[in-house]
Structures are given as structure tokens and as C-alpha cells.
Amino acid sequence: MTSQKDISLSLQNRCILTRCGKQELAFPSKIVAEIIVVNRKQLLPLSMYDSLILGVVHHQGSIIPLISLEFAREIETTIQMESKLMKETLIAVRLNEQAGNIAGVGIVVEGIIGSVSVEAISVSNSKYRIFAPQDIPERVWQPNSACF
């Protein structure tokens, strides 16, 4: 019989597979709090910040900044990006406290593909890029000087 501890350890050694533009991105499950679906009408834009911050939403008593990843935007055409941003709903991977200074942030993705063990990604020449908190540039958190 499998114990609760074994199940917990097994889940911590998995990655949630997502799609961001043409990039397939793997989020280590140990830093994922939840997957949320947000109605675009709930999004409050923050035009005074970097364009990677799509805005903030109120979710279960918390204010969550939603961020689009820079490397995903670099490989998307303007038309692809506009069509993604015009969707009625956005899917975001919300990060937990183990993500460090970006805990509580939601990373917007196009879709959830599935999950796989960390070993399967690291052993093979995987097509998945593993998300790291460093993927979010520090400039994102600074207001644009053009706003002042």
C-alpha cells in the first residue's frame, strides 16, 4: 500500500507541462500552488508597469499579478500575441512560496498539456524548457519612467 508521504514525494518530483507560444514549458510541481482560469473581464491592467505584466486579478481573497513570459513573447508574432490576449479566459500557473520572491504570481500560459516526472525531462534531450524564477526579469517590477 502506498503511503501519503510516498504520494507527496512523487508529486513533488513532477513537472506540469504547458504551452507558451511555440515554447513548451515545464513548471516543477513543487513551486506550483494552483492552475487558475481567469475571465479577461476580471483583469485590471497596470499600464504603468512593463508590458510583461498583463494586469492583476482578484482570486480567492488575493490580488494576483499575471505575467507573460518574455521568451515566449520574443518568438510569437504580433498577430499571435494579440489573438492570445483577446481570449475570453486566460490560464495561469500560480506559483507558491517555494518560488521565492515571485510567490503568488500567475504565469499566463496558452494551455496545460499534462505532467511528467522531472527525471524524464532531465534525462532526455527534452523539448521542454524548465521554468525558473529567473525567467522573470527584475525590470518587470519597476514602474515605467515614461509614466512619471
C-alpha positions in Angstrom: 0.0 0.0 0.0 1.3 3.5 -1.0 1.6 5.9 1.9 0.6 9.6 1.8 4.3 10.5 2.2 5.2 8.5 -0.9 2.4 10.1 -2.9 3.5 13.6 -1.8 7.2 12.9 -2.8 6.1 11.5 -6.1 4.1 14.7 -6.8 7.0 16.9 -5.9 9.1 15.2 -8.5 6.8 16.0 -11.4 6.5 18.9 -13.7 3.3 20.4 -15.1 3.7 20.7 -18.9 2.3 23.9 -20.6 2.4 25.6 -23.9 3.6 29.3 -24.1 3.7 30.4 -27.7 5.8 27.9 -29.6 7.7 27.1 -26.4 6.7 24.1 -24.3 7.4 25.0 -20.7 7.6 22.6 -17.7 6.8 24.0 -14.2 8.2 22.0 -11.3 5.2 21.0 -9.3 7.0 21.9 -6.0 6.6 25.6 -6.9 3.0 25.4 -8.3 0.2 26.5 -6.0 -2.6 26.0 -8.5 -3.8 26.4 -12.0 -6.3 29.2 -12.4 -8.6 30.2 -15.2 -9.4 33.9 -15.3 -12.1 35.7 -17.2 -10.5 38.6 -19.1 -13.1 41.0 -17.7 -11.6 40.4 -14.2 -8.2 41.6 -15.4 -7.2 45.1 -14.1 -4.4 46.4 -16.5 -1.4 48.1 -15.0 -0.2 50.3 -17.8 2.5 52.0 -15.7 4.4 48.7 -15.5 6.3 46.7 -18.0 4.2 45.1 -20.8 5.0 41.6 -19.5 2.6 42.3 -16.6 -0.8 41.8 -18.2 -2.5 43.1 -15.0 -3.8 41.9 -11.7 -6.9 39.8 -10.8 -8.7 39.2 -7.5 -8.8 35.5 -6.8 -9.9 33.8 -3.6 -9.2 36.9 -1.5 -5.8 37.6 -3.0 -4.5 40.0 -5.7 -2.6 38.1 -8.3 -0.3 39.7 -10.8 -0.5 37.9 -14.2 2.7 37.8 -16.2 3.5 36.8 -19.7 7.0 35.4 -20.2 9.4 37.4 -22.2 11.0 34.5 -24.1 7.5 33.3 -25.2 6.7 36.8 -26.5 10.0 37.0 -28.4 9.1 34.0 -30.6 5.5 35.0 -31.2 4.4 37.2 -34.0 2.3 40.3 -33.1 -0.8 38.6 -34.5 -0.3 35.5 -32.4 0.2 37.6 -29.3 -2.9 39.8 -30.0 -5.0 36.7 -30.5 -3.8 35.2 -27.2 -4.5 38.4 -25.3 -8.0 38.7 -26.8 -9.2 35.3 -25.5 -12.2 35.5 -23.1 -10.3 33.5 -20.5 -6.6 33.2 -19.5 -4.9 30.2 -18.0 -2.3 30.9 -15.4 0.1 28.8 -13.3 0.1 30.4 -9.9 3.4 30.0 -8.0 3.7 29.1 -4.3 6.0 30.3 -1.6 8.8 27.9 -2.8 9.1 30.2 -5.9 10.8 32.7 -3.6 10.2 36.4 -4.3 7.7 35.7 -7.1 5.4 33.7 -4.9 1.7 34.3 -5.7 2.4 35.4 -9.2 0.4 33.9 -12.1 2.3 32.9 -15.2 0.0 33.1 -18.2 0.2 30.0 -20.5 -1.8 29.0 -23.6 -2.7 25.6 -22.3 -1.9 22.7 -20.0 -0.5 19.7 -21.8 -0.1 17.3 -18.9 2.6 16.2 -16.4 5.8 14.2 -16.4 8.5 13.3 -14.0 11.4 15.6 -13.5 13.8 12.8 -14.4 12.1 12.2 -17.7 12.7 15.8 -18.7 16.3 16.0 -17.4 17.4 12.6 -18.8 16.2 13.1 -22.4 17.0 15.9 -24.7 13.6 17.2 -23.9 11.8 19.8 -26.0 10.5 21.3 -22.7 12.1 24.3 -21.1 12.0 24.1 -17.3 10.7 27.3 -15.8 12.9 29.1 -13.2 12.0 32.2 -11.3 14.9 33.9 -13.1 12.9 33.7 -16.3 11.1 36.8 -15.0 13.3 39.9 -15.4 13.7 42.3 -12.5 12.6 45.2 -14.6 9.1 43.8 -14.6 8.5 45.1 -11.0 9.7 48.7 -11.8 7.2 51.3 -12.9 7.9 52.7 -16.4 9.7 56.0 -16.2 7.5 57.3 -19.1 4.6 57.3 -16.7 6.1 60.0 -14.4 
